[in-house]
Amino acid sequence: MKATTPQCQSCGKKVAAYHIVNINADGSDFHCCTGCWKKMEKAARPNPDDFHHQLLSSLMKAAPRVTDRESKTIRDHLIQAIDAKMKMIASLEFMDKVRDIADVMTTCLRRDGTIYACGSGACAGEARHLVTDLVGLHKLPARRGLPAVCIVACPTLMDDFSHEDMFARQVEALVTERDVLIGVSANGNSTVVVRALSKAAHQGAFTIGLTGGNGGKMLDTTRLSLVVPSEQNQTIHECHTTAVHILCDLVEQALWHDNDNADPIMM
């Protein structure tokens, strides 16, 4: 049984992508399309820079004063991580990117595609984390596993191919135009990841990047990239973990909305 397409209560259009907000005086839900939602949210948001400054000022006032080196290191590290996340909270563009990436992942799964992920070094762990939460469980206690594959280093391939082409060779063999490839790189310049994304794009797959700093070379090979506003690798990794949790949460909500027992992927 196919689900009916909801109607936007703002513009009246019937669209598949919609949001539920509580703006009615009686407390009832208000349904609106993505376009109308973005307009309402933008109008309601303060200036991102002002908002971030207010949050950071409040945090610095609340943080205890410390004098010893160890306590200062601990406090500064925590503030650095929180500061990056506050910038993410204050940025409407960042939230839109997260939502758009989740929509792409959901669409891929609805169309019987597979989500692939890859990362090198410490970022390989985040790629595995994403796949584990999709194949296994994130928040929902009982659901079917979602088709996701982590592309990993394969030493035997290095007999015939360079390390930089190791992921790209696997992408060539596995990834199709129905699939999504998510590349993870803290600075966006990991050659093995960038080449894999380039190969996936050439084969028609939708390419997504999780990166930081200025985005690096990855921006040229991805259709959507989530750039963490930080130059510190450890902070970028922590924010990538948060982003993975959010994306998996949004995908689960979209595919099992309102705890519906029907599996929309199978419709």
C-alpha positions as CSV (number, residue, x, y, z in Angstrom):
1,M,0.0,0.0,0.0
2,K,1.4,3.3,-1.1
3,A,1.4,6.2,1.4
4,T,-0.6,9.3,0.3
5,T,1.4,12.5,-0.5
6,P,1.0,15.1,2.2
7,Q,-0.2,18.6,1.4
8,C,1.6,21.7,2.5
9,Q,-0.7,23.8,4.7
10,S,1.3,26.9,3.7
11,C,1.4,26.9,-0.1
12,G,-1.1,24.1,-0.7
13,K,1.3,22.0,-2.8
14,K,1.3,18.2,-2.5
15,V,4.9,17.2,-2.1
16,A,6.8,14.2,-0.7
17,A,9.2,16.2,1.4
18,Y,7.5,18.0,4.3
19,H,8.0,19.0,7.9
20,I,5.8,19.0,11.0
21,V,5.9,22.1,13.2
22,N,3.9,23.3,16.2
23,I,2.9,26.8,15.4
24,N,-0.9,26.5,15.7
25,A,-2.4,28.2,18.7
26,D,-4.4,25.0,19.6
27,G,-1.2,23.0,19.7
28,S,-2.0,20.9,16.6
29,D,0.6,20.0,14.0
30,F,1.2,22.2,11.0
31,H,2.5,20.4,7.9
32,C,4.6,22.4,5.4
33,C,6.9,21.6,2.4
34,T,10.6,22.0,2.6
35,G,10.5,25.3,0.7
36,C,8.0,26.9,3.1
37,W,9.8,25.4,6.1
38,K,13.1,27.1,5.1
39,K,11.4,30.5,4.7
40,M,9.7,30.2,8.1
41,E,12.9,29.1,9.8
42,K,15.0,31.7,8.2
43,A,12.6,34.5,9.3
44,A,12.6,33.2,12.8
45,R,16.4,32.8,13.2
46,P,18.6,35.6,14.5
47,N,21.9,36.6,12.8
48,P,24.1,33.5,12.9
49,D,27.2,35.5,14.0
50,D,25.3,37.3,16.8
51,F,23.7,34.0,17.9
52,H,27.1,32.3,18.1
53,H,28.7,35.2,19.9
54,Q,25.9,35.1,22.5
55,L,26.3,31.4,23.1
56,L,30.1,31.5,23.3
57,S,29.9,34.5,25.8
58,S,27.4,32.6,28.0
59,L,29.7,29.5,27.9
60,M,32.8,31.4,28.9
61,K,31.0,33.1,31.8
62,A,29.7,29.7,33.0
63,A,33.0,27.9,32.7
64,P,35.0,27.9,36.0
65,R,38.3,29.8,36.2
66,V,41.3,27.5,36.3
67,T,45.0,28.1,37.0
68,D,46.8,24.8,36.6
69,R,47.9,23.6,33.2
70,E,46.0,20.3,33.2
71,S,42.7,21.8,34.1
72,K,43.2,24.6,31.4
73,T,44.0,21.9,28.8
74,I,40.8,20.0,29.7
75,R,38.6,23.1,29.7
76,D,40.1,24.5,26.5
77,H,39.6,21.2,24.6
78,L,35.9,21.0,25.7
79,I,35.2,24.6,24.9
80,Q,36.8,24.2,21.5
81,A,34.5,21.2,20.7
82,I,31.5,23.0,22.0
83,D,32.4,26.2,20.1
84,A,32.4,24.3,16.8
85,K,29.0,22.7,17.6
86,M,27.6,26.1,18.5
87,K,28.7,27.5,15.1
88,M,26.8,24.5,13.6
89,I,23.7,25.3,15.6
90,A,23.9,29.0,14.6
91,S,24.2,28.2,10.9
92,L,20.9,27.7,9.0
93,E,23.0,26.7,6.0
94,F,24.7,23.9,8.0
95,M,21.3,22.6,9.2
96,D,20.0,22.6,5.6
97,K,23.0,20.6,4.4
98,V,22.4,18.0,7.1
99,R,18.7,17.8,6.1
100,D,19.6,17.5,2.4
101,I,22.1,14.8,3.0
102,A,19.6,12.8,5.1
103,D,17.0,13.2,2.3
104,V,19.5,11.9,-0.3
105,M,20.3,8.9,1.9
106,T,16.6,8.2,2.4
107,T,15.8,8.5,-1.3
108,C,18.6,6.1,-2.1
109,L,17.3,3.5,0.3
110,R,13.7,3.9,-0.9
111,R,14.9,3.2,-4.4
112,D,16.7,0.0,-3.4
113,G,20.2,1.6,-3.6
114,T,23.1,1.1,-1.2
115,I,24.9,3.6,0.9
116,Y,28.7,3.2,0.7
117,A,31.1,5.0,3.0
118,C,34.9,5.3,3.1
119,G,37.6,7.1,5.1
120,S,41.3,6.8,5.7
121,G,43.2,6.9,8.9
122,A,41.1,8.0,11.9
123,C,38.3,8.9,9.5
124,A,37.9,5.2,8.6
125,G,36.4,4.7,12.0
126,E,33.7,7.2,11.3
127,A,32.9,5.6,8.0
128,R,32.5,2.2,9.8
129,H,30.4,4.0,12.5
130,L,27.9,5.3,9.9
131,V,27.6,1.9,8.2
132,T,27.2,0.1,11.6
133,D,24.3,2.3,12.6
134,L,22.6,1.8,9.3
135,V,23.1,-2.0,9.0
136,G,22.6,-2.5,12.7
137,L,20.5,-0.3,15.0
138,H,20.6,3.4,15.9
139,K,17.6,4.4,18.0
140,L,14.8,2.2,16.8
141,P,14.8,-1.1,18.8
142,A,13.4,-3.3,16.0
143,R,13.8,-2.6,12.3
144,R,15.3,-4.3,9.3
145,G,18.9,-3.7,8.5
146,L,19.6,-1.0,5.9
147,P,21.9,-1.8,2.9
148,A,25.2,0.0,3.7
149,V,28.8,-1.0,3.0
150,C,32.1,0.3,4.3
151,I,34.9,0.4,1.7
152,V,38.0,-0.5,3.6
153,A,41.7,-0.9,2.9
154,C,42.4,-4.2,1.2
155,P,46.1,-5.2,1.3
156,T,45.8,-7.8,-1.4
157,L,44.7,-5.1,-3.9
158,M,48.0,-3.3,-3.4
159,D,49.8,-6.1,-5.3
160,D,48.3,-4.6,-8.5
161,F,47.1,-1.1,-7.5
162,S,48.5,1.9,-5.5
163,H,47.2,2.8,-2.1
164,E,45.7,5.9,-3.6
165,D,43.6,3.8,-6.0
166,M,42.6,1.1,-3.5
167,F,39.1,2.6,-2.7
168,A,38.5,3.7,-6.3
169,R,39.0,0.2,-7.6
170,Q,36.4,-1.1,-5.1
171,V,34.0,1.7,-6.1
172,E,34.4,0.7,-9.8
173,A,33.4,-2.8,-9.0
174,L,30.5,-2.2,-6.6
175,V,28.9,1.3,-6.8
176,T,26.2,2.0,-9.3
177,E,24.1,5.1,-10.3
178,R,21.4,4.0,-7.7
179,D,23.9,4.3,-4.8
180,V,25.4,7.0,-2.6
181,L,29.1,7.2,-1.6
182,I,29.9,9.2,1.5
183,G,33.6,10.1,1.9
184,V,35.0,11.1,5.3
185,S,38.2,13.2,5.5
186,A,39.0,15.8,8.2
187,N,40.7,18.2,5.8
188,G,39.0,17.0,2.6
189,N,42.4,16.2,0.9
190,S,42.8,12.5,1.5
191,T,43.8,11.3,-2.0
192,V,42.4,7.8,-1.6
193,V,39.0,9.2,-0.6
194,V,38.9,11.9,-3.2
195,R,39.7,9.4,-6.0
196,A,37.0,7.1,-4.7
197,L,34.5,10.0,-4.8
198,S,35.6,11.0,-8.3
199,K,35.2,7.4,-9.5
200,A,31.7,7.2,-7.9
201,A,30.6,10.5,-9.5
202,H,31.9,9.3,-12.9
203,Q,29.7,6.1,-12.5
204,G,26.6,8.2,-11.7
205,A,26.4,7.7,-8.0
206,F,25.5,10.6,-5.6
207,T,28.6,11.7,-3.8
208,I,28.7,13.2,-0.3
209,G,31.5,14.5,1.8
210,L,32.1,14.9,5.6
211,T,35.0,17.2,6.1
212,G,36.2,20.3,7.9
213,G,38.3,23.4,7.6
214,N,37.9,24.9,4.1
215,G,36.6,21.6,2.7
216,G,39.7,20.7,0.7
217,K,39.7,18.9,-2.7
218,M,36.7,16.9,-1.6
219,L,34.4,19.9,-2.5
220,D,35.2,19.4,-6.2
221,T,34.2,15.7,-6.2
222,T,31.0,15.8,-4.1
223,R,27.5,17.1,-4.8
224,L,26.9,17.8,-1.1
225,S,29.5,18.3,1.6
226,L,29.1,18.9,5.3
227,V,32.0,21.1,6.4
228,V,32.7,21.3,10.2
229,P,33.7,24.9,11.1
230,S,37.0,24.0,12.7
231,E,40.7,23.6,11.8
232,Q,41.4,21.2,14.6
233,N,41.3,17.5,13.6
234,Q,40.1,16.2,16.9
235,T,37.3,18.7,16.9
236,I,36.3,17.8,13.4
237,H,36.3,14.0,14.3
238,E,34.0,14.7,17.3
239,C,31.6,16.8,15.1
240,H,31.6,14.1,12.5
241,T,30.4,11.6,15.1
242,T,27.6,13.9,16.0
243,A,26.7,14.4,12.4
244,V,26.6,10.6,11.8
245,H,24.2,10.2,14.8
246,I,21.9,13.0,13.4
247,L,21.9,11.6,9.9
248,C,21.0,8.1,11.1
249,D,18.3,9.5,13.3
250,L,16.7,11.5,10.4
251,V,16.9,8.4,8.1
252,E,15.1,6.2,10.7
253,Q,12.5,8.9,11.3
254,A,11.8,9.2,7.5
255,L,11.6,5.5,6.9
256,W,9.6,4.6,10.0
257,H,7.6,7.8,10.5
258,D,5.3,7.7,13.5
259,N,6.4,4.2,14.4
260,D,4.5,2.8,11.4
261,N,5.0,-1.0,11.2
262,A,5.0,-0.9,7.4
263,D,8.5,-0.8,5.9
264,P,8.4,2.0,3.2
265,I,11.5,0.6,1.6
266,M,9.5,-2.4,0.6
267,M,6.6,-0.5,-1.0
